[in-house]
Amino acid sequence: MQAAANAAQSYLGTIGTEVHPEYEPASDGSRMRALAWFGNKDVRMVDAPVPAITEPEDVIVRVTGTTICGSDLHLYHAEIMAMQKGDILGHEFMGVVDKVGPMVSHIRPGQRVVASFQIACGNCEYCKKKLSSFCDRTNNSSLQNAMYGQRDAGFFGYSHFTGGFPGGQAEFVRVPKGDVNLLPIPDGVSDEKAIYLSDILPTSYHAVVDTGVEEGDVVGVWGLGPIGMYAARWCQLKGASRIIAIDRVPERLKFAEEKLGIETIDFSQHSDVTKRIYELVPRGLDVALDCGTFHEPKTVLHKVQKLMMLETDSPETLNEMIVSVRKQGKCGIIAAYAGFANGVNVGALMEKGVRLIGNGQAPVHLYWEEILHNYIMTGKFDPTFIITHRVPLEDMPQLYDAFDKRLSGVEKVFVETRFSSEPSEGCPSLTRVDDWN
């Protein structure tokens, strides 16, 4: 693998990074609580040093809200390469500015902010277009360079494959390039409404916009986790005539029907998903969105291949989408695939003229101000409909287990720290994970 990395770098050349993931402990020796990874299904709360400002554009954020994302389960299952024991997890968080570096000009101490899950430099050709997830200068992973030909931006708390930056499931976070990667939040917007600007709001919006959902479209949404739920809501706001969501978790199917009023397919009851879709939509879908996961193959064939490391990802959802859309239909992939899948239906893709779109990691900076000002502050989109629970940071290990098992009724969870405000009106009050059963 190292030889491949060297070859790729030799071919592509090296674009140097502008920030570094390593951080120094605060000079006063202060400590914080944080969630760290130690192996497959092994995450623990640890005492860690509070980070110091080490680069002139750094900002230290005192976390007031964090959460677990569906993509974090790939780390939990040790499916993302280049994890190291003790890595602090978490890429969705917000808080209050604690300290700023000498070259920070737009962010000030005491300001409420949300962080984008990706770390952008603000200066490269992608950042100048606000395509923050494609930043050339914040991820030094030679492995990603070898596998993908180029590198994404660095991400918080998502392994050394994405730069090795400590994450936000902690009480303090060092945010490099703070002027670029932090969005100020008005006082009238609660933490519960703002926190998901960090990831799932822009990610779900990007899936819908980038794939090209248009007024009158019939859309299929695979996966009813928070991304799928939000994507379905965005489709409604974009004027889709019908939305059909595919999942197998009864509580999620019911949640989507009640909260969003959309049609659903339970693939544990309809094993041939494409057949069921054509029964509902004889012409085929206009658009299909993959908001699911690669780490749970449906069939024995792909379970065996994954177990034997003959593939890293399952193509089953992808094939269902390609077959289910009409000729010249569009398929968007926002689910976090990692590597290689066997048996993709390339024939149907070509013969039907299907537009297969890898949405990529969502460029948060392209959308977060639009979503905040045009949708959240106007009341057109209330992100809190997805929040089912609120728990303390100390419960993060149990929360990972509950989230992984899809514990009944658990959708998105707001995780508070000792710095958090009281729950906002209409949002869940504090509970403990051990009391849910």
Secondary structure as UniProt FT lines:
FT   HELIX           2..12
FT   TURN            27..28
FT   STRAND          31..39
FT   TURN            40..41
FT   STRAND          42..49
FT   TURN            56..57
FT   STRAND          59..66
FT   TURN            70..71
FT   HELIX           72..76
FT   TURN            77..78
FT   TURN            85..86
FT   STRAND          87..88
FT   STRAND          93..100
FT   TURN            102..103
FT   TURN            109..110
FT   STRAND          112..115
FT   STRAND          118..119
FT   TURN            125..126
FT   HELIX           127..129
FT   HELIX           132..134
FT   HELIX           142..148
FT   STRAND          154..156
FT   HELIX           160..162
FT   STRAND          172..175
FT   HELIX           178..181
FT   STRAND          182..184
FT   TURN            187..188
FT   HELIX           191..194
FT   HELIX           195..198
FT   HELIX           200..211
FT   TURN            215..216
FT   STRAND          218..222
FT   HELIX           226..237
FT   TURN            238..239
FT   STRAND          242..247
FT   HELIX           250..260
FT   STRAND          263..266
FT   TURN            267..269
FT   HELIX           273..280
FT   TURN            282..283
FT   STRAND          285..290
FT   HELIX           300..307
FT   TURN            308..309
FT   HELIX           316..324
FT   STRAND          325..333
FT   HELIX           346..351
FT   TURN            352..353
FT   STRAND          355..358
FT   HELIX           364..370
FT   HELIX           371..376
FT   TURN            377..379
FT   HELIX           383..386
FT   STRAND          387..392
FT   HELIX           393..395
FT   HELIX           396..404
FT   TURN            405..406
FT   TURN            408..409
FT   STRAND          412..416
FT   TURN            418..419
FT   TURN            425..426
FT   HELIX           433..435
//
